[in-house]
């Protein structure tokens, strides 16, 4: 009986410690695109280097999907992931239907990296308590257009912020990712 109680307390304590150690940048529940249940980013991606990107299927910068997919595929085995967050904040350049977003990304750019539910990413749209509100404040800048990128280190710290015009193959992004890996 005492042994069972000790085991229960140990398991409970480990769960509390894990929950307490979740970095604030990952302490969000968001639903993967077209899924019915949200996932806790901390449980899925803690300890990885992340490039978080607000995307839009009808944006002139949509070609960046190809470079983002390339980075994700190449570096995934080293603990790196791209996370995409569709947004209509900038001139409504994203489809309303999640199936349409997912189909567009897969069919046109072969996107396999994780995509999540639509979000508000702009300074005006990102509400307190949301991922993009946190990222914008932590980096000192909010997206001013689609395909803004935030680099998050293994420890959950926001390491860098890259504007729309900084393409995924830009040496600055590559150097920052390599340094974080």
N, C-alpha and C positions, 0 to 999 in steps of 0.2 A: 504494500500500500504506500509506504513512504517512498519507495523507488519509483512507483508510478506517478506520484505527486511531484517528485523531483524532475522526472522526465517531462511532465506537463509544463512545469514552471520553466524548464530550460527551453522548450519549444516556444512557449509564449514569449519569454525574454528575447529569444533570437528574432522572433517576428516583430517585436516592439523595436529592437535595435535596428533591424533592417528598415522599418518604416521611418524611424527617427533619422536615419542616415541618408535618406533620399534628398538629393540636392534640390533646391528650390526651382531650378530651371526645368526639372523633370517631374515635379510634384503636381502633375495634371493628368486628368483622365480625359482622353479624346477617343472618338470613335474612328476606326479605320474606314476609309471610303467604302461604301456599300455594305458595311457590316452592321449588325444590329446592336452589338454590345461595345461599350468603350473599353479601352485598355489603359492601364496606368503606365505612363511613359517610363517611370522609374523602374518598374518591374521588367519592362521590355528592353530598355536601352541604357540603363545605368552602367557605367564603366566603359562606355564606347565614346568615340569621337563622333560628333553629329554635325551635319550641315543642314540647318533648318531653313526651308525656302518657302515663301508664299508664291504660289503659282497661279497662272490664268491661261486657259486653253486658247483664248482668242486674242492674246496679246502679241504684239510685234516681236517680243523677245522669247516667244514660245520655243524657238529652236534651242534654247538653253536646256530643254528637257534631255536632249541627246547627250550633252556634256555631263549633266547631272547623273544620268544613268550610267555613263562610262565611268565616272568617279566611283559610284556606288559599287558597280560590278568589280572594278579593279581592286578596290581597297577594303571590301567587305571582310575578307579573310583576316585582315589586320585589325579589326575592331572598329571599322568606320561605317557609318550609314548616312544616307541622305534621307531626310524626312520631308515630304511635300505636303503643303497645306493650301489647297485651293482657296482663292478669295476673289470676291467681286468688288472689292473696295475701290478699285481704280477703273472708272468708266464701265463697270459691270462686265468685264471681259472674261467672265467664267460662266459656263453652262449652269443652269439651275438644277438639272438632274444629275445625281451622283453617278448613275450608270453611264450616262453620256460622257461625263468627265473621265471616268475610268477607261471606257472604251476608246475615247480620243487619245489618251495618253499611251495606252498599250498599242493601239493600231498604228498610230503615226510615229511614235518615238520609242516603242519597245520598253516603256517604263515598267520596271519590276520593283523599284525601291518603294518603301511604304508611303502610301498617300492616305491622308486623313480627311475627315469631314471639313466642309467649308468653314473658314474662320474670318474674323475681322482683324486685319493686320495693321491698318493705318492708325496713326496717333488718335484720330477722331473716333475710329471704330472699335479699337481694342479696349474692352472694358476692364476695370480693375479685377484682379483674380483670374485673368486669362493668360494663356501662354504668351501671346504677342504683347500684352501689356507688360509682362515681366521682362521679356527679351528687349523690348524697346527701351525700357528704363535702365536695364542692366548694361546695355551697349551704349546708351546715351543717344540713340537715334532709332526712330521708327521707319519702317518702309515708306518711301515716298512713291513707289511704283511696284509693279509685279516683279518677281524674281529677285527680291532682296534676300541676302543670305546671312545667316548667323552661324558662326562656328562655336560649338560647345565642346569643351575638353572632357576628358575621362572623369574628372572630378566634378563635373557639372557647371564649371565656371564658363561664362560667356567670354570667349577669347578674342573674337573679332566680328566685325560687321562689314559686309560687302554690298555696295549698292547694285542696282539693276544692271548697269553697264559693265560691271566686272563679271566676265564670263567664267563658267566653271573651269575652263582650261587656262585661265589667267595664272601666271607664275606666282602672283601674290597669294592666291587661294591655295595653290598647290604647296607652296612653302609653309604656309600656316598649318595646313593639314598634316604635312610630314612632321613638322615640329611637335604637333600635338600627339601624333602616333608614337 
